[in-house]
Amino acid sequence: MKLQNVFIYKLKAFPWLGILFILASIFFASACSKNKNESRDHLVFRYNEHSNISSLDPAFARDQRNIWATNQLFNGLVQLDDSLTIKPDIAKSWEIIDSTCTYYFTLRDDVFFHKNSVFGKDSTRKVTAQDFEYSFNRLTDPKVASPGSWVMSNVEMVKAENDSILKILTKRPFPPFLGMLGMRYFSVVPKEAVDFYGNEFRRNPVGTGPFQFKLWEENVKLIFRKNNHYFETDAQGNQLPYLEAVAITFLPDKQSEFLQFTQGKLDFISGLDNSYKDEIITTTGQLQDNYKNTVTLSTSPYLNTEYLGFFMQTQSQEIQSLALRQAINYGFDRDKMVKYLRNGMGIPAINGFIPKGLPGFNAIEGYTYNPEKARELLAQYIVDTGDTQPQITIGTNSQYLDICEYIQRELEKIGINVTIDVMPPSTLRQMKSSGELPIFRASWIADYPDAENYLSLFYSENFTPNGPNYTHYKNETFDSLYVTAQKISNIDNRKYLYTKMDSIVTADAPVVPLFYDMAVRFVSKNVHGLGINPQNFLVLKRVKKEK
């Protein structure tokens, strides 16, 4: 009897053998698939984005979620390293003529867009200066409605002199401009792709970056694949990137994200959330013992100042009183707040508004905890106004409720009654912008690495909605120094003026600096080359994973 017939006979006689055979086949296939996946796991970097990505078009790289993703797909003229030093990117060199506010950029000749059908079947083309001219001017196109159009407000003209020379003329001297060009808004995109995809370019990006777009199932998963024609190499001449792919998930819950990380399904998590902070780090900011063998903790000063802002044009006598604003600044212990509510992950903001990590931060004398001084200032307020029961209301969202409640308890000890108004983040942003909140909790994350970005919040020409001056603070001396600083190209000379401006703001107290934030990353031990920087950019082109 043939072997096949014997097998069929056995199956008929003993049907349970068929079930065993099917189960064995499934197990074998699953094992093969698992082994195959595990063998390639070291080539895939996985992270979670708990806030959904809204666009992969760099013209809409407004917030961290979009910036992180587009950073893998696009390049600009310059880039910033982890020390925020300006380095060449597609521009291999540049010349700045201060007297005429003119910039000349010479481009590399070996940079190509990702292969895409818009260039012909499985084809690409070289990046030219004309592409940058198109990309920059696109930011100001009202049909595009880019939230980054403001970055072009000081640009008079962008012109391609030829394929490799780009000329930019600014309206007035603005020394931070070169660093601004490292923002993702200034990425180069091909006109053919934007014309072809139209509004759908947001989910069909074509760039030059180390990774290229592969798949996006919105709110579920996003996949990038290695760009095999990427132009950058490492110090040994090896082509970047090392990874084969980047996989992004969209779990909205930070606790679930942390669980995925501890199970090895994510390669890193960023930031410190209340749902897991005590589980993974101590109150002194050290890794808990049970994570030391599997996790690396990376921290860096983060260009983000957390603060309370006073709307200076309100009719409230409490807000109009310098004595009361200063009393609030003296009335709570920032060291304790950072230690117990942030597990030490932050720097108490006792040195003005400019955060540590930026030129211009100069450890000026700000506000330290001094309840006696706070009571003296409160007594002065009572004498000046006759108001024996000052009452303030702080607008915040739920994420910072614990900090606001701490401030509430401490200020009530010295005689200031505090109400906390908790609202959704979108409502808080809207009411803050429209001047509807006498006091609001806010943060300012640097768009570019220059202290001017922080001081712009207090320049009177920047009153919202025309700029970021949410407090509507005005000081003529400050304004004069701010204008003068923009004409000085030497950073050391500018730093002197920056420090003077920060001192003026601190004395006038239109804000209550809370803490200078820290970038915090928990990274699996098998991941190497994932740096950390004061802008918390995610750079994956130099990342390697061990098998």
KOLVEX-444458 format. One line per field, with one value per residue (C-alpha): residue in one letter; residue number from 1; x, y, z negated. Coordinates in steps of 0.02 Angstrom, whole numbers, always signed. Layout:
BEGIN
guro	c(A, ...);
lumlo	c(NUM, ...);
px	c(X, ...);
py	c(Y, ...);
pz	c(Z, ...);
END
This chain:
BEGIN
guro	c(M, K, L, Q, N, V, F, I, Y, K, L, K, A, F, P, W, L, G, I, L, F, I, L, A, S, I, F, F, A, S, A, C, S, K, N, K, N, E, S, R, D, H, L, V, F, R, Y, N, E, H, S, N, I, S, S, L, D, P, A, F, A, R, D, Q, R, N, I, W, A, T, N, Q, L, F, N, G, L, V, Q, L, D, D, S, L, T, I, K, P, D, I, A, K, S, W, E, I, I, D, S, T, C, T, Y, Y, F, T, L, R, D, D, V, F, F, H, K, N, S, V, F, G, K, D, S, T, R, K, V, T, A, Q, D, F, E, Y, S, F, N, R, L, T, D, P, K, V, A, S, P, G, S, W, V, M, S, N, V, E, M, V, K, A, E, N, D, S, I, L, K, I, L, T, K, R, P, F, P, P, F, L, G, M, L, G, M, R, Y, F, S, V, V, P, K, E, A, V, D, F, Y, G, N, E, F, R, R, N, P, V, G, T, G, P, F, Q, F, K, L, W, E, E, N, V, K, L, I, F, R, K, N, N, H, Y, F, E, T, D, A, Q, G, N, Q, L, P, Y, L, E, A, V, A, I, T, F, L, P, D, K, Q, S, E, F, L, Q, F, T, Q, G, K, L, D, F, I, S, G, L, D, N, S, Y, K, D, E, I, I, T, T, T, G, Q, L, Q, D, N, Y, K, N, T, V, T, L, S, T, S, P, Y, L, N, T, E, Y, L, G, F, F, M, Q, T, Q, S, Q, E, I, Q, S, L, A, L, R, Q, A, I, N, Y, G, F, D, R, D, K, M, V, K, Y, L, R, N, G, M, G, I, P, A, I, N, G, F, I, P, K, G, L, P, G, F, N, A, I, E, G, Y, T, Y, N, P, E, K, A, R, E, L, L, A, Q, Y, I, V, D, T, G, D, T, Q, P, Q, I, T, I, G, T, N, S, Q, Y, L, D, I, C, E, Y, I, Q, R, E, L, E, K, I, G, I, N, V, T, I, D, V, M, P, P, S, T, L, R, Q, M, K, S, S, G, E, L, P, I, F, R, A, S, W, I, A, D, Y, P, D, A, E, N, Y, L, S, L, F, Y, S, E, N, F, T, P, N, G, P, N, Y, T, H, Y, K, N, E, T, F, D, S, L, Y, V, T, A, Q, K, I, S, N, I, D, N, R, K, Y, L, Y, T, K, M, D, S, I, V, T, A, D, A, P, V, V, P, L, F, Y, D, M, A, V, R, F, V, S, K, N, V, H, G, L, G, I, N, P, Q, N, F, L, V, L, K, R, V, K, K, E, K);
lumlo	c(1, 2, 3, 4, 5, 6, 7, 8, 9, 10, 11, 12, 13, 14, 15, 16, 17, 18, 19, 20, 21, 22, 23, 24, 25, 26, 27, 28, 29, 30, 31, 32, 33, 34, 35, 36, 37, 38, 39, 40, 41, 42, 43, 44, 45, 46, 47, 48, 49, 50, 51, 52, 53, 54, 55, 56, 57, 58, 59, 60, 61, 62, 63, 64, 65, 66, 67, 68, 69, 70, 71, 72, 73, 74, 75, 76, 77, 78, 79, 80, 81, 82, 83, 84, 85, 86, 87, 88, 89, 90, 91, 92, 93, 94, 95, 96, 97, 98, 99, 100, 101, 102, 103, 104, 105, 106, 107, 108, 109, 110, 111, 112, 113, 114, 115, 116, 117, 118, 119, 120, 121, 122, 123, 124, 125, 126, 127, 128, 129, 130, 131, 132, 133, 134, 135, 136, 137, 138, 139, 140, 141, 142, 143, 144, 145, 146, 147, 148, 149, 150, 151, 152, 153, 154, 155, 156, 157, 158, 159, 160, 161, 162, 163, 164, 165, 166, 167, 168, 169, 170, 171, 172, 173, 174, 175, 176, 177, 178, 179, 180, 181, 182, 183, 184, 185, 186, 187, 188, 189, 190, 191, 192, 193, 194, 195, 196, 197, 198, 199, 200, 201, 202, 203, 204, 205, 206, 207, 208, 209, 210, 211, 212, 213, 214, 215, 216, 217, 218, 219, 220, 221, 222, 223, 224, 225, 226, 227, 228, 229, 230, 231, 232, 233, 234, 235, 236, 237, 238, 239, 240, 241, 242, 243, 244, 245, 246, 247, 248, 249, 250, 251, 252, 253, 254, 255, 256, 257, 258, 259, 260, 261, 262, 263, 264, 265, 266, 267, 268, 269, 270, 271, 272, 273, 274, 275, 276, 277, 278, 279, 280, 281, 282, 283, 284, 285, 286, 287, 288, 289, 290, 291, 292, 293, 294, 295, 296, 297, 298, 299, 300, 301, 302, 303, 304, 305, 306, 307, 308, 309, 310, 311, 312, 313, 314, 315, 316, 317, 318, 319, 320, 321, 322, 323, 324, 325, 326, 327, 328, 329, 330, 331, 332, 333, 334, 335, 336, 337, 338, 339, 340, 341, 342, 343, 344, 345, 346, 347, 348, 349, 350, 351, 352, 353, 354, 355, 356, 357, 358, 359, 360, 361, 362, 363, 364, 365, 366, 367, 368, 369, 370, 371, 372, 373, 374, 375, 376, 377, 378, 379, 380, 381, 382, 383, 384, 385, 386, 387, 388, 389, 390, 391, 392, 393, 394, 395, 396, 397, 398, 399, 400, 401, 402, 403, 404, 405, 406, 407, 408, 409, 410, 411, 412, 413, 414, 415, 416, 417, 418, 419, 420, 421, 422, 423, 424, 425, 426, 427, 428, 429, 430, 431, 432, 433, 434, 435, 436, 437, 438, 439, 440, 441, 442, 443, 444, 445, 446, 447, 448, 449, 450, 451, 452, 453, 454, 455, 456, 457, 458, 459, 460, 461, 462, 463, 464, 465, 466, 467, 468, 469, 470, 471, 472, 473, 474, 475, 476, 477, 478, 479, 480, 481, 482, 483, 484, 485, 486, 487, 488, 489, 490, 491, 492, 493, 494, 495, 496, 497, 498, 499, 500, 501, 502, 503, 504, 505, 506, 507, 508, 509, 510, 511, 512, 513, 514, 515, 516, 517, 518, 519, 520, 521, 522, 523, 524, 525, 526, 527, 528, 529, 530, 531, 532, 533, 534, 535, 536, 537, 538, 539, 540, 541, 542, 543, 544, 545, 546, 547);
px	c(+0, +68, +119, -11, -151, -92, -101, -278, -331, -262, -353, -518, -491, -426, -496, -409, -246, -305, -333, -159, -86, -172, -119, +60, +59, -7, +122, +264, +210, +190, +360, +441, +355, +405, +586, +588, +517, +636, +785, +742, +683, +852, +825, +659, +643, +473, +396, +222, +142, +1, -57, -113, -3, -104, +9, +172, +188, +331, +232, +123, +263, +194, +208, +318, +212, +225, +404, +466, +389, +438, +614, +641, +576, +645, +802, +835, +981, +1056, +1034, +1069, +1171, +1135, +1232, +1123, +1274, +1224, +1290, +1276, +1133, +1089, +1186, +1369, +1423, +1355, +1406, +1320, +1337, +1278, +1279, +1143, +1059, +1099, +1130, +1208, +1194, +1292, +1202, +1270, +1251, +1218, +1047, +897, +712, +635, +585, +406, +295, +281, +457, +420, +408, +519, +619, +688, +782, +916, +872, +910, +906, +743, +664, +709, +643, +478, +471, +504, +380, +250, +247, +167, +40, -134, -200, -78, -121, +37, +43, +229, +202, +268, +446, +449, +394, +571, +613, +613, +662, +713, +793, +888, +1040, +1067, +1043, +1167, +1162, +1015, +1004, +898, +874, +800, +706, +815, +958, +902, +1048, +942, +886, +1022, +970, +787, +827, +850, +662, +562, +456, +607, +617, +634, +488, +466, +337, +288, +231, +137, +49, +5, -57, -130, -205, -161, +24, -1, -13, +95, +256, +404, +564, +751, +771, +852, +683, +542, +356, +286, +116, -2, -158, -211, -225, -165, +11, +137, +285, +441, +571, +756, +805, +941, +1000, +1022, +1169, +1241, +1373, +1450, +1629, +1689, +1604, +1460, +1295, +1158, +1034, +1079, +898, +786, +622, +533, +365, +250, +95, -42, -92, -177, -149, +21, +1, -28, +123, +230, +167, +214, +387, +414, +360, +492, +366, +429, +610, +593, +469, +489, +435, +379, +194, +110, +39, +210, +338, +347, +356, +514, +611, +642, +600, +781, +767, +860, +802, +716, +823, +713, +740, +927, +974, +852, +830, +944, +886, +940, +908, +952, +902, +749, +716, +549, +499, +341, +258, +103, +61, -33, -140, -78, -225, -355, -451, -415, -327, -237, -156, -120, -24, +164, +173, +46, +127, +293, +213, +149, +324, +399, +255, +295, +445, +498, +628, +498, +378, +506, +565, +397, +286, +416, +528, +673, +650, +661, +761, +676, +650, +736, +845, +725, +627, +766, +792, +956, +1041, +1027, +1153, +1078, +1039, +1148, +1084, +1011, +931, +751, +625, +664, +547, +530, +363, +412, +447, +285, +185, +270, +222, +45, +32, +91, -46, -178, -118, -117, -289, -385, -422, -396, -446, -357, -429, -350, -404, -279, -332, -250, -279, -286, -105, -40, -177, -59, +62, -76, -151, +19, +35, -144, -105, +56, -18, -168, -45, +12, -164, -199, -358, -338, -469, -416, -513, -479, -520, -476, -308, -392, -502, -353, -256, -402, -441, -257, -239, -394, -350, -497, -391, -319, -193, -150, -30, +76, +240, +355, +457, +593, +558, +743, +895, +910, +852, +765, +631, +589, +607, +489, +349, +374, +400, +250, +237, +199, +35, -79, -152, -7, +127, +165, +150, +5, +26, +16, +166, +245, +405, +488, +664, +640, +572, +722, +846, +751, +763, +947, +989, +923, +1058, +1203, +1273, +1401, +1317, +1422, +1367, +1187, +1195, +1232, +1074, +973, +1022, +972, +802, +773, +813, +685, +549, +592, +578, +411, +342, +216, +248, +285, +422, +392, +530, +645, +596, +707, +701, +682, +701, +688, +779, +797, +975, +991, +969, +1125, +1152, +989, +1051, +956, +955, +883, +746, +698, +712, +700, +847, +849, +974, +1119, +1022, +1075, +992, +1077, +1005);
py	c(+0, +173, +286, +418, +288, +224, +401, +426, +259, +305, +472, +385, +258, +381, +557, +630, +608, +741, +864, +830, +852, +1021, +1082, +1027, +1118, +1278, +1265, +1236, +1383, +1495, +1445, +1480, +1648, +1691, +1641, +1743, +1896, +1878, +1862, +2031, +2119, +2204, +2294, +2375, +2519, +2528, +2673, +2731, +2899, +2922, +3081, +3040, +3106, +3228, +3247, +3186, +3347, +3448, +3608, +3546, +3492, +3601, +3488, +3348, +3204, +3269, +3329, +3159, +3070, +3195, +3203, +3026, +3070, +3242, +3349, +3536, +3650, +3629, +3515, +3528, +3399, +3346, +3498, +3612, +3654, +3699, +3570, +3549, +3444, +3461, +3624, +3579, +3759, +3936, +4117, +4257, +4439, +4536, +4707, +4653, +4517, +4392, +4205, +4097, +3908, +3785, +3618, +3441, +3359, +3182, +3202, +3119, +3113, +2947, +2840, +2875, +2857, +3047, +3044, +2898, +2712, +2666, +2825, +2976, +3137, +3247, +3387, +3561, +3739, +3764, +3633, +3736, +3894, +3805, +3725, +3888, +3990, +3853, +3891, +4060, +3996, +4031, +3875, +3770, +3860, +3800, +3837, +3868, +4017, +4130, +4064, +4161, +4326, +4398, +4326, +4452, +4333, +4154, +4125, +3983, +4062, +3896, +3711, +3714, +3892, +3956, +4139, +4199, +4383, +4433, +4596, +4642, +4568, +4416, +4313, +4162, +4134, +4007, +3898, +3917, +3833, +3670, +3668, +3536, +3672, +3711, +3535, +3514, +3433, +3397, +3501, +3350, +3252, +3398, +3434, +3252, +3209, +3379, +3376, +3191, +3232, +3228, +3038, +3013, +3102, +3105, +3167, +3138, +3069, +2911, +2823, +2827, +2806, +2629, +2612, +2716, +2645, +2803, +2788, +2607, +2594, +2686, +2604, +2681, +2581, +2612, +2732, +2632, +2787, +2902, +3021, +3026, +2907, +2877, +2919, +2754, +2787, +2665, +2720, +2775, +2722, +2557, +2505, +2427, +2500, +2610, +2551, +2673, +2624, +2738, +2680, +2832, +2776, +2811, +2667, +2545, +2619, +2587, +2409, +2378, +2446, +2334, +2184, +2226, +2275, +2455, +2510, +2671, +2790, +2976, +3085, +3053, +3018, +3011, +2839, +2756, +2880, +2801, +2626, +2660, +2797, +2848, +3018, +3067, +3030, +2863, +2702, +2581, +2426, +2305, +2406, +2438, +2282, +2309, +2498, +2647, +2815, +2966, +3145, +3316, +3496, +3525, +3693, +3708, +3827, +3785, +3938, +4030, +4184, +4339, +4427, +4604, +4694, +4619, +4735, +4623, +4722, +4565, +4544, +4731, +4730, +4701, +4663, +4521, +4449, +4446, +4371, +4226, +4202, +4193, +4093, +3911, +3796, +3750, +3626, +3523, +3536, +3462, +3330, +3260, +3295, +3268, +3141, +3261, +3268, +3454, +3605, +3728, +3892, +4010, +4097, +4189, +4134, +4078, +3891, +3808, +3743, +3903, +4042, +4184, +4078, +4162, +4105, +4277, +4303, +4251, +4196, +4067, +4006, +4147, +4143, +4289, +4399, +4339, +4392, +4563, +4589, +4530, +4656, +4791, +4738, +4751, +4926, +4981, +4912, +4884, +4707, +4592, +4433, +4424, +4291, +4221, +4087, +3979, +3901, +3733, +3563, +3398, +3353, +3491, +3486, +3413, +3559, +3689, +3606, +3612, +3798, +3822, +3742, +3841, +4010, +3985, +3964, +4144, +4214, +4208, +4114, +4010, +3930, +3806, +3801, +3636, +3631, +3531, +3576, +3649, +3763, +3818, +3864, +3962, +4058, +4094, +4165, +4273, +4347, +4267, +4193, +4310, +4174, +4023, +3878, +3866, +3804, +3871, +3747, +3824, +3825, +3860, +3863, +4048, +4140, +4267, +4135, +4149, +4337, +4358, +4314, +4484, +4598, +4715, +4701, +4516, +4537, +4391, +4355, +4436, +4343, +4239, +4377, +4294, +4402, +4567, +4626, +4791, +4874, +5008, +4971, +4786, +4825, +4934, +4800, +4668, +4768, +4806, +4623, +4576, +4683, +4596, +4442, +4400, +4279, +4333, +4513, +4459, +4352, +4508, +4591, +4431, +4425, +4606, +4575, +4419, +4521, +4654, +4523, +4440, +4604, +4649, +4472, +4452, +4265, +4138, +4022, +3849, +3736, +3711, +3545, +3396, +3279, +3104, +2942, +2763, +2656, +2467, +2409, +2330, +2499, +2601, +2769, +2850, +3015, +3149, +3335, +3495, +3504, +3321, +3284, +3100, +3054, +2872, +2870, +2818, +2694, +2511, +2366, +2209, +2040);
pz	c(+0, +45, -99, -50, -52, -221, -290, -222, -294, -465, -460, -423, -559, -685, -648, -800, -704, -581, -721, -789, -616, -592, -765, -731, -565, -646, -785, -660, -551, -703, -768, -600, -590, -768, -737, -577, -667, -813, -696, -620, -777, -799, -634, -684, -806, -892, -986, -1033, -996, -1121, -1032, -855, -715, -610, -459, -382, -282, -362, -329, -473, -591, -729, -880, -942, -875, -695, -714, -774, -625, -491, -561, -495, -321, -278, -278, -271, -238, -412, -562, -748, -844, -1023, -1085, -975, -866, -688, -564, -376, -309, -124, -124, -132, -166, -183, -184, -281, -228, -381, -296, -173, -279, -142, -158, -21, -38, +70, +85, +95, +264, +202, +119, +200, +159, +108, +256, +306, +458, +474, +546, +662, +628, +479, +507, +415, +450, +374, +252, +318, +251, +346, +231, +79, +160, +191, +18, -77, +24, +3, -184, -150, -22, -96, -7, -109, -273, -358, -546, -515, -399, -538, -512, -348, -424, -417, -246, -104, +36, +73, +242, +326, +409, +499, +459, +314, +242, +138, +90, -57, -95, -263, -298, -446, -547, -644, -712, -766, -585, -542, -690, -641, -475, -571, -606, -513, -432, -323, -250, -62, +31, +218, +311, +419, +265, +186, +351, +379, +204, +159, -15, -26, -30, -219, -208, -52, -101, +17, -63, -68, -244, -312, -310, -184, -202, -189, -275, -382, -460, -550, -740, -728, -656, -548, -461, -385, -287, -264, -124, -37, +56, -94, -77, -255, -321, -492, -543, -468, -302, -331, -255, -372, -437, -521, -552, -420, -485, -611, -680, -772, -870, -937, -1111, -1189, -1369, -1447, -1569, -1425, -1336, -1490, -1502, -1320, -1356, -1507, -1401, -1270, -1136, -1130, -1125, -1223, -1305, -1326, -1470, -1647, -1674, -1844, -1801, -1809, -1877, -2051, -1974, -1874, -1966, -2145, -2221, -2187, -2001, -1998, -1915, -2031, -2063, -1965, -1804, -1814, -1714, -1571, -1554, -1526, -1594, -1490, -1543, -1475, -1510, -1401, -1321, -1406, -1544, -1642, -1716, -1774, -1672, -1728, -1597, -1629, -1548, -1664, -1782, -1931, -2067, -2122, -1951, -1935, -2100, -2080, -2267, -2253, -2097, -2186, -2342, -2236, -2167, -2342, -2417, -2372, -2374, -2197, -2260, -2353, -2206, -2085, -2207, -2258, -2107, -1971, -2059, -2037, -1848, -1826, -1882, -2001, -1905, -2026, -1895, -1781, -1628, -1508, -1541, -1583, -1426, -1322, -1297, -1399, -1551, -1680, -1849, -1883, -2054, -2035, -2166, -2300, -2436, -2563, -2656, -2767, -2616, -2537, -2691, -2691, -2510, -2546, -2688, -2568, -2445, -2582, -2629, -2446, -2402, -2563, -2504, -2654, -2564, -2396, -2282, -2124, -1999, -1904, -1739, -1700, -1622, -1716, -1677, -1790, -1922, -2053, -2033, -2041, -2195, -2279, -2241, -2303, -2472, -2496, -2449, -2562, -2707, -2682, -2657, -2469, -2423, -2264, -2152, -2018, -1855, -1765, -1580, -1423, -1343, -1188, -1295, -1397, -1240, -1169, -1328, -1359, -1182, -1197, -1367, -1457, -1599, -1733, -1778, -1670, -1680, -1523, -1453, -1319, -1219, -1111, -925, -894, -1008, -1049, -1205, -1093, -1072, -1258, -1270, -1123, -1246, -1328, -1178, -1166, -976, -1002, -1096, -1053, -928, -832, -929, -1083, -1215, -1306, -1461, -1363, -1463, -1409, -1466, -1358, -1419, -1382, -1208, -1168, -1222, -1125, -963, -993, -1023, -851, -771, -860, -775, -910, -1031, -1181, -1160, -1136, -1294, -1396, -1332, -1353, -1537, -1563, -1482, -1587, -1744, -1695, -1670, -1835, -1930, -1849, -1880, -1737, -1757, -1894, -1828, -1901, -1835, -1687, -1615, -1579, -1431, -1502, -1405, -1463, -1334, -1320, -1356, -1183, -1098, -1059, -976, -1032, -1096, -1191, -1163, -1240, -1107, -1133, -947, -899, -785, -731, -589, -704, -811, -822, -913, -977, -930);
END
